[in-house]
C-alpha cells in the first residue's frame, strides 16, 4: 500500500506533539558541533539580501534564533503545533507557524534562503521530490538552501528506523537515512544546483555521520 502525505504527516505531527516538551528541553538547538554552527553562519552570509529565510522543521526555534542573531530575517516553520508554541514562548521576538515543507503556504520566489536541518529525515523517499520542488518554487533566483541529515551507512539493507516510543511517550515516527549522492541527485532533479557537501563523523552519543549539503536556486 502506498503511503499518502497525510499518513506520514499526521504520524510525524502527532509524534512531535507528544514529545515536544522533553525534546525542547534536551535539544534546544540542533547545532551540537562548532562545524555545524560555522556552516549555518556561512549559509547566513549567502542568504543576506533582505528577503526572509525559512527554517523548515524549526522545532524549539534555537537555529531560527541564531539566524536572527546573524542578521538574517528568519522565521520558523514546523509540522508540530506544540513545537511551534514552545518556540514562540522561547523566542517571542520571532515568527513561527505550523506548516509542511511538502506544501509551503508561501508565495513563489519569495525566500532569500531555506534551512532544513534534520527535518527531511522524516519525509519518505516518494515524497522528498515534492519537498525539493517546493524549495525551488519558493526560493528567489540565487538563494541558498542548507540541508543536514544523518548519513546512510554503505550497504545498509534497511535505511529506515521506526520508533514507537521516545521519552516514555507512545509515538509513530519514521527516520529515513540517505547518502549524499541520493540527496544531491534529487536536488538536481528539482533544479537546485550544488555548492558544497560536508560530512562530519559522529560525536558523543551520535551513531551516524552527519551530511551537510549547500545548494542554490540558479
C-alpha atoms as one frame of an Amber mdcrd trajectory, in Angstrom:
protein
   0.000   0.000   0.000   1.360   3.446  -0.938   1.817   5.870   1.925  -0.070
   9.127   1.398   1.080  12.566   2.505  -1.462  12.653   5.302  -0.273   9.276
   6.600   3.277  10.360   7.327   2.466  13.990   8.059  -0.151  13.046  10.639
   2.107  10.469  12.284   5.068  12.861  12.413   2.943  15.741  13.712   1.369
  13.639  16.434   4.707  12.168  17.494   6.407  15.516  17.928   3.374  16.990
  19.646   3.654  14.167  22.183   7.372  14.636  22.909   7.661  18.398  22.333
   8.437  19.464  25.912  11.030  16.756  26.565  12.609  17.223  23.138  12.888
  21.003  23.550  14.444  20.624  26.990  17.088  18.200  25.699  17.695  19.712
  22.261  17.106  23.471  22.376  19.280  23.659  19.251  20.375  21.093  16.658
  23.830  22.672  16.403  25.910  20.328  18.551  29.312  20.909  16.970  31.312
  24.068  16.090  31.434  22.891  12.464  27.635  22.753  12.350  27.421  26.320
  13.583  30.060  27.518  11.133  28.106  26.065   8.212  24.942  27.841   9.347
  26.982  31.038   9.621  28.231  30.570   6.043  24.640  29.956   4.922  23.590
  33.184   6.647  26.269  35.129   4.762  24.947  33.773   1.468  21.327  34.429
   2.425  21.769  38.089   3.346  19.891  40.307   0.956  16.706  41.376   2.674
  14.345  38.555   1.692  13.088  36.348   4.550  14.687  32.980   5.249  12.624
  29.929   6.237  13.887  27.481   8.862  11.894  24.366   7.930  11.453  21.929
  10.796  12.386  24.674  13.236  11.483  22.691  16.372  12.167  24.673  19.567
  13.471  27.599  17.495  17.133  27.666  18.503  18.509  27.734  14.958  15.946
  30.315  13.856  17.157  32.489  16.732  20.777  32.020  15.650  19.933  33.172
  12.131  18.284  36.240  13.647  21.430  36.926  15.682  23.451  36.667  12.481
  21.390  39.412  10.907  19.085  37.252   8.791  15.301  37.971   8.756  14.390
  34.383   9.593  11.143  32.689  10.556  10.396  29.104  11.566   8.011  26.539
  10.136   7.253  23.268  11.904   4.729  20.498  11.424   4.031  20.251  15.165
   1.761  22.890  16.760   3.235  22.022  20.167   6.768  22.693  18.903   5.613
  25.985  17.394   4.062  27.008  20.726   7.304  26.256  22.588   9.378  28.153
  20.010   7.105  31.196  20.291   7.411  31.079  24.079  11.213  30.803  23.973
  11.690  33.397  21.213   8.752  35.832  21.323  10.539  38.303  19.046  10.499
  35.829  16.145   7.787  34.389  13.924   6.901  30.692  13.936   3.984  28.932
  12.304   2.794  25.420  11.515   3.248  24.014   8.047   4.715  21.263   5.904
   7.733  21.506   3.616   5.833  19.415   1.074   3.261  22.195   0.628   4.547
  25.577   1.771   1.983  28.331   2.237   4.390  30.896   0.769   4.472  32.891
  -2.474   6.733  31.737  -5.289  10.245  33.258  -5.399   9.721  34.936  -2.009
  12.520  33.431   0.119  16.124  34.520   0.457  17.099  31.060   1.716  15.874
  27.783   3.166  17.392  25.912   6.088  16.307  22.314   6.748  18.402  20.739
   9.485  17.429  17.137  10.299  13.860  17.678   9.093  13.915  15.949   5.692
  14.753  12.732   7.576  11.054  12.232   8.322   9.968  12.594   4.681   9.621
   9.257   2.828  11.585   8.818  -0.395   8.440   9.024  -2.523   7.562  12.456
  -1.116  11.013  14.077  -0.978  10.923  15.273  -4.629   7.760  17.217  -3.783
   9.524  18.932  -0.884  12.509  19.883  -3.047  10.162  21.172  -5.755   8.639
  23.435  -3.091  12.131  24.626  -2.160  12.768  25.576  -5.785   9.372  27.260
  -6.155   9.668  29.455  -3.065  13.356  30.429  -3.364  14.443  33.543  -5.194
  16.976  33.022  -8.004  20.431  32.699  -6.448  19.098  31.972  -2.955  20.770
  29.167  -0.945  19.428  26.076   0.764  21.279  24.198   3.516  20.294  20.643
   4.437  21.614  18.429   7.222  20.798  14.773   7.764  22.132  11.583   9.304
  24.004   9.587   6.692  23.100   6.124   5.428  25.783   3.519   6.117  27.336
   1.945   2.991  25.450  -1.219   2.055  22.818  -0.690   4.742  19.958  -3.062
   3.885  17.115  -1.151   5.547  17.783   2.614   5.518  14.833   3.338   7.787
  14.241   3.413  11.533  10.809   3.224  13.121  10.284   4.395  16.708   7.149
   3.581  18.674   8.353   5.119  21.953  10.502   8.066  22.972  10.775   9.968
  26.253   8.241   7.460  27.664   5.595   8.554  25.126   3.965   6.329  22.532
   4.781   7.650  19.055   4.818   6.555  15.422   7.900   8.155  13.903   9.955
   7.069  10.909  13.515   8.166  10.106  14.940   7.777   6.594  18.718   7.534
   6.160  20.227   8.662   2.826  23.581   9.082   1.161  24.842  12.441  -0.036
  24.636  11.251  -3.642  20.951  10.354  -3.259  20.046  13.788  -1.941  22.241
  15.671  -4.427  20.551  13.834  -7.314  17.080  14.738  -6.017  18.083  18.379
  -5.562  19.378  18.464  -9.138  16.099  16.976 -10.407  14.295  19.816  -8.624
  16.508  22.379 -10.361  18.754  23.191  -7.394  22.487  23.453  -8.043  25.108
  22.010  -5.669  27.553  24.390  -3.986  29.235  22.156  -1.402  28.969  18.910
   0.557  30.398  18.423   4.046  30.491  15.166   6.022  31.067  15.195   9.781
  31.837  11.991  11.665  29.740  11.046  14.731  30.447  12.705  18.061  29.257
  11.947  21.590  26.075   9.860  21.532  25.720  10.078  17.743  25.889   6.795
  15.828  25.840   8.153  12.284  27.898  10.629  10.315  26.225  13.943   9.502
  25.996  15.235   5.941  25.503  18.915   5.122  24.573  19.927   1.593  24.632
  23.537   0.444  22.844  24.278  -2.822  21.092  27.192  -4.503  18.380  28.029
  -6.957  20.165  29.175 -10.164
